[in-house]
Amino acid sequence: MYQIDLSGKHALVSGVANKRSLAWAIAQELAAAGAQIHLSYAGERIKGNVEKLAAEIPGTEMYECDVTRDESLETCFQQVKEKTERLDFFVHSIAFAQKEDLEGKFFDTSRDGFHLALDVSAYSLLAMTRHIVPMMPEGGSIVSMSYIAAQRAVPAYNVMGTAKAGLEQMTRQLAWELGPEGIRVNCISAGPVNTLSARGISGFTSILKHYEERAPLRRNVTQKEVGTSGLFLLTDLSGGVTGQTLYVDAGYSVVL
């Protein structure tokens, strides 16, 4: 049996907002395997939630990071470097769009709303990776979170689908660029899970029901299943895998 021992390894997990966050599910699996966890969070509004979660994993470090501001990114990673000289794993689970841009017609998306969604949900992967790479001198692994709307038209997902499509292309491009440095870059396209961000999608309850009816497994995926898939992609269990989008969706993506 393959034993996963991540003792002495360091993981930076971004995008944890509460206990339902998929990023938190991955962080829990990494911690259970022995990794030191570092969490970045968006701002004061969710700091209390993240502190409560961090307390569940002794030794977890926390850093505020507003990915829309370069100075916040600089400060965040300066603080990370004060705690560890290297990172082995990085989880990017950051996404945001204005409520009005996730409702109504996609072609009514405002210019500012489009810029904001792409900045937070996609460009942030590049902005953070720029800081991550120097901290992975012996290689490492990066995983981000996508959704099937990157490849298909999904009602009400609107500009977020555009952002996720960008994220998946970035995954492939970064995998090509960083492969020679021993850094793998992959993406998880998870089925719908009742997270804070998912509840911002109009008709989300109907989406859950639709997946249950159409997915080959006739159910939705669990938070833990996404967490263990993240563990797989981050560790040597997937040592030969890079530039890929792994669908963790009870098989929904194979159905016409």
Residue pairs with C-beta under 8 A, 6 or more apart in sequence:
2 237
4 33
4 231
4 235
4 237
5 33
5 34
6 30
6 33
6 34
6 35
6 88
6 235
7 34
7 35
8 34
8 36
9 34
9 35
9 36
9 88
9 89
10 35
10 36
10 38
10 84
10 86
10 87
10 88
10 89
11 27
11 30
11 35
11 36
11 37
11 38
11 87
11 88
11 89
11 90
11 91
11 234
12 38
12 39
12 40
12 80
12 87
12 89
12 90
12 91
12 132
13 23
13 24
13 26
13 27
13 30
13 37
13 38
13 39
13 40
13 90
13 91
13 93
14 23
14 39
14 40
14 65
14 67
14 90
14 91
14 92
14 93
14 94
14 128
15 21
15 23
15 40
15 91
15 92
15 93
15 94
15 95
15 145
16 23
16 24
16 27
16 39
16 41
16 50
16 53
16 93
17 41
17 42
17 46
17 49
17 50
17 195
17 196
17 197
18 24
18 46
18 49
18 53
18 196
19 53
20 193
20 194
20 195
20 196
20 223
21 93
21 195
21 196
22 93
22 145
22 188
22 190
22 193
22 195
22 223
22 226
22 227
22 230
23 91
23 93
23 145
24 53
25 223
25 224
25 226
25 227
25 230
26 91
26 93
26 143
26 226
26 227
26 230
26 231
26 234
27 37
27 39
27 57
27 91
28 57
28 227
29 224
29 227
29 228
29 230
29 231
30 37
30 89
30 230
30 231
30 234
31 37
31 57
31 60
33 231
33 235
35 88
35 89
36 59
36 61
36 84
37 54
37 57
37 59
37 60
37 61
38 60
38 61
38 62
38 63
38 80
38 83
38 84
38 87
39 50
39 53
39 54
39 60
39 61
39 62
39 63
40 62
40 63
40 64
40 65
40 76
41 47
41 50
41 62
41 63
41 64
41 65
42 64
42 65
42 66
42 67
42 94
43 64
43 66
44 64
47 62
47 64
50 62
51 62
54 60
54 61
54 62
61 80
61 83
63 76
63 79
63 80
64 72
64 76
65 72
65 73
65 76
66 72
66 73
67 73
67 94
67 119
67 120
67 124
67 127
67 128
68 116
68 119
68 120
68 124
70 127
73 127
73 128
73 131
76 131
77 131
77 135
80 87
80 135
81 135
84 135
85 135
86 135
86 136
86 137
86 138
87 132
87 135
87 136
87 140
88 136
88 140
88 141
89 140
89 141
89 142
89 143
89 234
89 235
90 128
90 129
90 132
90 140
90 141
90 142
90 143
91 142
91 143
91 144
91 145
91 230
91 234
92 124
92 125
92 128
92 142
92 143
92 144
92 145
93 144
93 145
94 120
94 121
94 124
94 125
95 120
95 121
95 145
95 160
95 163
95 164
95 197
96 116
96 117
96 120
96 121
96 197
97 113
97 116
97 117
97 120
97 121
97 158
97 159
97 160
97 163
97 200
98 110
98 113
98 116
98 117
99 200
100 110
100 113
101 109
101 110
101 113
101 114
101 117
101 158
101 159
102 156
102 157
102 158
102 159
102 160
102 200
102 201
102 202
103 156
103 158
103 202
106 158
106 159
109 158
109 159
113 159
114 159
114 162
117 159
117 160
117 162
117 163
118 159
118 162
118 163
118 166
121 160
121 163
121 164
121 166
121 167
122 163
122 164
122 166
122 167
122 170
125 144
125 167
125 170
125 174
126 170
126 174
129 142
129 174
129 178
132 140
132 142
133 178
133 181
133 183
136 181
136 182
136 183
138 182
139 181
139 182
139 183
139 184
140 182
140 183
140 184
141 183
141 184
141 185
141 186
141 233
141 234
141 235
142 174
142 178
142 183
142 184
142 185
142 186
143 185
143 186
143 187
143 188
143 230
143 233
143 234
144 167
144 170
144 171
144 186
144 187
144 188
145 187
145 188
145 190
146 164
146 167
146 168
146 187
146 188
146 189
146 190
146 245
147 154
147 157
147 160
147 161
147 164
147 189
147 190
148 154
148 189
148 191
148 247
148 249
148 252
148 253
149 157
149 160
149 161
149 164
150 161
150 164
150 165
150 167
150 168
150 189
150 245
151 165
151 168
151 253
153 161
154 161
155 202
155 203
156 201
156 202
156 203
157 201
160 201
167 187
168 187
168 189
168 245
171 185
171 186
171 187
171 243
171 244
171 245
172 243
174 185
175 184
175 185
175 186
175 242
175 243
175 244
176 243
178 184
178 185
179 242
179 243
184 233
184 238
184 239
184 241
184 242
185 242
185 243
186 233
186 238
186 241
186 242
186 243
186 244
186 245
186 246
187 244
187 245
187 246
188 226
188 229
188 230
188 233
188 245
188 246
188 248
189 245
189 246
189 247
189 248
189 249
189 253
190 221
190 226
190 248
190 249
191 211
191 215
191 220
191 221
191 248
191 249
191 250
191 252
192 198
192 204
192 207
192 208
192 211
192 220
193 220
193 221
193 222
193 223
193 226
194 204
194 208
198 204
201 207
208 220
211 219
211 220
211 249
211 250
211 252
212 218
212 219
212 220
214 252
214 255
215 249
215 250
215 251
215 252
215 255
216 250
216 251
216 252
216 254
216 255
217 250
217 251
218 250
219 250
220 250
221 248
221 249
221 250
225 248
226 248
229 246
229 248
231 237
232 238
233 241
233 246
247 253
